[in-house]
Every structure is written in C-alpha cells, then in structure tokens.
Amino acid sequence: DQLDLRDTLYDFGNYTSETLTRKAWGRWDVKDWEGVKLYTQKCIKLHAQTAFKMQQQMSGFAPDGFIPYFWAVNDVGTSYFLLGWAYLELDDKAKAREMFEAIVNDLAYARCWNPKGFYWKVAEGAQKELDQLDQKK
C-alpha cells in the first residue's frame, strides 16, 4: 500500500476501521470521490469479515452505551454507505445500489455517529437511498 500511495495525499494511517472511516468522511467533505472509494474499500476489505461475524451475533441494535463495542459493524456499514454515495456522485447507480443493498441485507444493525451528538441507523439511510433509486427508474 505504501508504495502504491507514495507521493499522494492518501495515507491509511493505522489501518483501523475508525481511521479509515474518518479519512473517508474527510475526503467526502472535499468531494474527493476517488479518495472516498479508496478509504472505504480498504475498510471493507480489512474489516468486513469481522463485521459480518459481529452482525450475526446481534439480535437487534446495540443499546446506546454499547454501540462502540460493535465497531466493525458500524464502520464497515458506514463505509458501504459512503461508498454508495460516492457511486451516486459518479453516476454509477448500479454500484450504488449494490452498496446500499449490502447494508440492508448484511449489516442492518450498523450505526453511525453524527457530530451533532447522536447515532443514526445506517440501514434506514440505505433503504431511503434504495427507495429513491427505485423512484428514478
């Protein structure tokens, strides 16, 4: 990775899901869709297996005080969501749909922190995006 990214602004940091997701949000803020794709795909590649295992152990949304314990579900779900948004911005509706469906089907209990002070349910956001895609058919 380091050789591939030499002389670029991209850096995977410590490769944790939290770091990769945070960096993806940063790239989103400046409309760097390729950067969003790079960080989210790396998060998914490294942490999806753990996220899917965690999700299978869950029977519902984690209580508020325990949400961070399901870090992989949350960060991988958020990464799929950001990746879906990036694909929408790049006008690749089929890939966007694939990302949003992955959340609804496989990471339904993912939550994402909003800096305004609350967690939101990623699958609800993904379903809204899917509904909008269906309306545009």
Residue frames as qw, qx, qy, qz and C-alpha x, y, z in Angstrom:
[[0.000, 0.885, 0.467, 0.000, 0.00, 0.00, 0.00],
 [0.305, -0.793, 0.059, 0.523, 2.69, 2.47, 0.91],
 [0.372, -0.154, 0.571, 0.715, 4.43, 2.07, -2.44],
 [0.176, 0.568, 0.701, 0.393, 1.16, 2.50, -4.32],
 [0.143, -0.915, -0.376, -0.005, 0.32, 5.65, -2.36],
 [0.548, -0.333, 0.039, 0.766, 3.74, 7.27, -2.34],
 [0.128, -0.067, 0.227, 0.963, 3.60, 10.95, -3.31],
 [0.258, -0.538, -0.596, -0.537, -0.17, 11.14, -2.88],
 [0.291, -0.444, 0.291, -0.796, -2.31, 12.74, -0.20],
 [0.863, -0.261, -0.245, -0.357, -3.68, 9.35, 0.81],
 [0.138, 0.393, -0.809, 0.414, -2.45, 7.61, 3.93],
 [0.678, -0.330, -0.601, -0.264, -4.19, 4.67, 5.61],
 [0.381, -0.670, 0.365, -0.523, -2.79, 5.63, 8.98],
 [0.301, -0.340, 0.848, -0.274, -3.01, 2.70, 11.41],
 [0.324, 0.007, -0.841, -0.433, -5.48, 0.79, 9.16],
 [0.145, 0.269, 0.818, -0.487, -8.16, 0.61, 11.84],
 [0.101, 0.606, 0.727, 0.308, -11.76, 0.80, 10.70],
 [0.159, -0.859, -0.323, 0.365, -12.19, 4.01, 12.70],
 [0.263, -0.540, 0.321, 0.732, -9.24, 5.71, 11.00],
 [0.212, 0.123, 0.747, 0.619, -10.25, 4.58, 7.52],
 [0.016, 0.731, 0.675, 0.100, -13.86, 5.67, 8.01],
 [0.202, -0.820, -0.140, 0.517, -12.80, 9.03, 9.43],
 [0.248, -0.357, 0.490, 0.756, -10.49, 9.59, 6.47],
 [0.166, 0.404, 0.784, 0.440, -13.30, 8.64, 4.06],
 [0.054, -0.861, -0.474, 0.178, -15.56, 11.27, 5.67],
 [0.261, -0.676, 0.161, 0.670, -12.74, 13.79, 5.25],
 [0.216, -0.043, 0.683, 0.696, -12.49, 13.01, 1.55],
 [0.078, 0.658, 0.735, 0.143, -16.29, 13.26, 1.30],
 [0.143, -0.817, -0.260, 0.495, -16.15, 16.77, 2.75],
 [0.067, -0.616, 0.368, 0.693, -13.93, 17.92, -0.13],
 [0.774, 0.500, 0.095, -0.377, -15.80, 15.93, -2.79],
 [0.112, 0.557, -0.800, -0.192, -12.82, 13.66, -3.50],
 [0.905, 0.031, 0.021, -0.423, -14.82, 10.65, -4.68],
 [0.755, 0.357, -0.535, 0.130, -11.73, 8.61, -5.54],
 [0.066, 0.401, -0.687, 0.603, -10.41, 9.18, -2.01],
 [0.695, -0.156, 0.313, -0.628, -13.77, 8.14, -0.56],
 [0.926, 0.199, -0.247, -0.204, -13.63, 4.97, -2.66],
 [0.508, 0.456, -0.650, 0.334, -10.04, 4.25, -1.64],
 [0.147, -0.334, 0.668, -0.649, -10.62, 4.54, 2.12],
 [0.768, -0.054, 0.245, -0.590, -14.00, 2.81, 2.20],
 [0.879, 0.275, -0.363, -0.137, -12.86, -0.08, 0.04],
 [0.356, 0.407, -0.726, 0.424, -9.81, -0.55, 2.27],
 [0.422, -0.243, 0.549, -0.679, -12.03, -0.56, 5.38],
 [0.883, 0.103, 0.014, -0.458, -14.36, -3.09, 3.79],
 [0.738, 0.391, -0.548, 0.051, -11.51, -5.29, 2.60],
 [0.239, 0.367, -0.733, 0.520, -9.81, -5.37, 6.00],
 [0.205, -0.078, 0.657, -0.721, -12.77, -5.43, 8.36],
 [0.650, -0.026, -0.293, -0.701, -15.87, -6.83, 6.59],
 [0.623, -0.038, -0.781, 0.004, -15.33, -10.40, 7.75],
 [0.186, -0.102, -0.681, 0.701, -15.25, -9.25, 11.38],
 [0.359, 0.042, 0.078, -0.929, -18.29, -7.03, 10.78],
 [0.669, -0.043, -0.537, -0.512, -20.33, -9.89, 9.32],
 [0.514, -0.106, -0.803, 0.282, -19.43, -12.14, 12.27],
 [0.005, 0.094, 0.489, -0.867, -20.41, -9.42, 14.75],
 [0.491, 0.002, -0.194, -0.849, -23.68, -8.78, 12.91],
 [0.639, -0.093, -0.726, -0.238, -24.58, -12.48, 13.10],
 [0.378, -0.158, -0.747, 0.523, -24.18, -12.36, 16.88],
 [0.153, 0.053, 0.238, -0.958, -26.53, -9.40, 17.22],
 [0.060, 0.481, 0.874, 0.028, -30.28, -9.77, 17.71],
 [0.039, 0.921, 0.383, 0.062, -31.02, -6.05, 17.47],
 [0.259, 0.794, -0.173, 0.522, -29.46, -2.63, 17.74],
 [0.556, -0.059, -0.546, 0.624, -26.90, -2.27, 20.48],
 [0.295, -0.866, -0.368, 0.168, -28.04, -0.17, 23.46],
 [0.200, 0.957, -0.079, 0.194, -26.59, 3.35, 23.32],
 [0.420, -0.792, 0.444, 0.004, -23.79, 2.72, 25.78],
 [0.743, -0.180, 0.614, 0.197, -22.62, -0.35, 23.87],
 [0.653, 0.743, 0.070, -0.128, -22.70, 0.94, 20.27],
 [0.155, 0.820, -0.545, -0.084, -18.89, 1.45, 20.08],
 [0.578, -0.313, 0.753, -0.022, -18.32, -2.22, 21.00],
 [0.733, 0.411, 0.538, 0.065, -19.70, -3.14, 17.58],
 [0.099, -0.708, 0.309, 0.627, -17.07, -1.07, 15.84],
 [0.235, -0.104, 0.800, 0.542, -16.71, -3.32, 12.79],
 [0.213, 0.614, 0.756, 0.073, -20.44, -3.43, 12.05],
 [0.019, 0.888, 0.233, -0.396, -20.66, 0.33, 12.45],
 [0.130, -0.669, 0.413, 0.604, -17.57, 1.32, 10.49],
 [0.245, 0.014, 0.843, 0.478, -17.99, -1.20, 7.68],
 [0.205, 0.693, 0.690, -0.030, -21.68, -0.33, 7.37],
 [0.009, 0.880, 0.041, -0.472, -20.78, 3.36, 7.25],
 [0.229, -0.428, 0.627, 0.609, -18.09, 2.62, 4.67],
 [0.278, 0.353, 0.834, 0.319, -20.60, 0.85, 2.44],
 [0.120, 0.850, 0.465, -0.216, -22.92, 3.84, 2.83],
 [0.093, -0.786, 0.235, 0.564, -20.22, 6.39, 1.93],
 [0.280, -0.161, 0.782, 0.533, -19.16, 4.23, -0.98],
 [0.266, 0.592, 0.753, 0.105, -22.75, 4.09, -2.20],
 [0.058, 0.911, 0.180, -0.367, -22.96, 7.87, -2.01],
 [0.208, -0.573, 0.515, 0.603, -19.68, 8.20, -3.90],
 [0.302, 0.163, 0.841, 0.418, -21.00, 5.92, -6.64],
 [0.204, 0.806, 0.546, -0.106, -24.14, 8.08, -6.86],
 [0.057, -0.856, 0.132, 0.497, -21.93, 11.15, -7.29],
 [0.189, -0.385, 0.730, 0.533, -20.02, 9.30, -10.02],
 [0.661, 0.292, -0.132, -0.678, -23.36, 8.39, -11.66],
 [0.352, 0.158, -0.916, -0.107, -22.90, 4.64, -11.18],
 [0.652, -0.272, 0.120, -0.697, -26.36, 3.77, -9.88],
 [0.899, -0.001, -0.423, -0.118, -25.85, 0.00, -10.18],
 [0.544, 0.178, -0.602, 0.557, -22.79, 0.06, -7.92],
 [0.227, -0.320, 0.340, -0.855, -24.53, 2.44, -5.51],
 [0.817, -0.197, -0.154, -0.520, -27.48, 0.07, -5.30],
 [0.811, 0.079, -0.551, 0.178, -25.12, -2.83, -4.59],
 [0.255, 0.253, -0.559, 0.747, -23.54, -0.93, -1.67],
 [0.460, -0.252, 0.214, -0.824, -26.88, 0.10, -0.14],
 [0.879, -0.095, -0.320, -0.341, -28.28, -3.42, -0.52],
 [0.616, 0.174, -0.658, 0.396, -25.21, -4.84, 1.25],
 [0.087, -0.244, 0.503, -0.825, -26.06, -2.72, 4.28],
 [0.694, -0.133, 0.027, -0.707, -29.75, -3.61, 4.34],
 [0.904, 0.055, -0.378, -0.191, -29.07, -7.32, 3.80],
 [0.801, 0.088, -0.466, 0.364, -25.88, -7.89, 5.78],
 [0.364, 0.020, -0.428, 0.827, -25.25, -5.03, 8.23],
 [0.251, -0.683, -0.515, -0.452, -28.73, -3.99, 9.31],
 [0.561, -0.744, -0.310, 0.190, -27.62, -3.05, 12.86],
 [0.544, 0.149, -0.035, 0.825, -24.87, -0.62, 11.83],
 [0.154, -0.930, -0.292, 0.162, -24.97, 2.79, 13.48],
 [0.539, 0.401, 0.009, 0.741, -23.02, 5.91, 12.56],
 [0.327, -0.587, -0.341, 0.657, -22.08, 8.77, 14.85],
 [0.220, 0.810, 0.272, 0.471, -23.27, 12.21, 13.84],
 [0.407, 0.126, -0.334, 0.841, -21.11, 15.02, 15.26],
 [0.336, -0.502, -0.092, -0.791, -24.33, 16.77, 16.31],
 [0.272, -0.348, 0.680, -0.586, -24.42, 14.25, 19.17],
 [0.806, 0.049, 0.396, -0.438, -26.37, 11.17, 18.15],
 [0.279, -0.146, 0.890, 0.329, -26.11, 7.85, 16.32],
 [0.659, 0.339, -0.070, -0.667, -28.20, 7.20, 13.22],
 [0.776, 0.035, 0.628, -0.038, -29.20, 3.85, 11.74],
 [0.065, -0.430, 0.633, 0.641, -27.25, 3.23, 8.58],
 [0.197, 0.243, 0.915, 0.255, -29.70, 0.69, 7.13],
 [0.203, 0.767, 0.509, -0.332, -32.52, 3.23, 7.35],
 [0.064, 0.747, -0.264, -0.607, -30.44, 5.68, 5.34],
 [0.146, -0.204, 0.851, 0.462, -29.53, 2.96, 2.86],
 [0.261, 0.482, 0.836, -0.002, -33.17, 1.98, 2.43],
 [0.190, 0.826, 0.200, -0.492, -34.09, 5.62, 1.72],
 [0.004, 0.573, -0.568, -0.590, -31.41, 5.73, -0.96],
 [0.196, 0.086, 0.939, 0.269, -32.72, 2.48, -2.47],
 [0.261, 0.678, 0.638, -0.255, -36.26, 3.86, -2.45],
 [0.148, 0.796, -0.113, -0.576, -35.07, 6.98, -4.27],
 [0.083, -0.333, 0.796, 0.500, -33.22, 4.87, -6.84],
 [0.251, 0.353, 0.900, 0.056, -36.43, 2.86, -7.39],
 [0.239, 0.786, 0.382, -0.423, -38.42, 6.05, -7.95],
 [0.079, 0.718, -0.372, -0.583, -35.95, 7.21, -10.62],
 [0.458, 0.006, 0.838, 0.295, -36.33, 4.06, -12.72]]
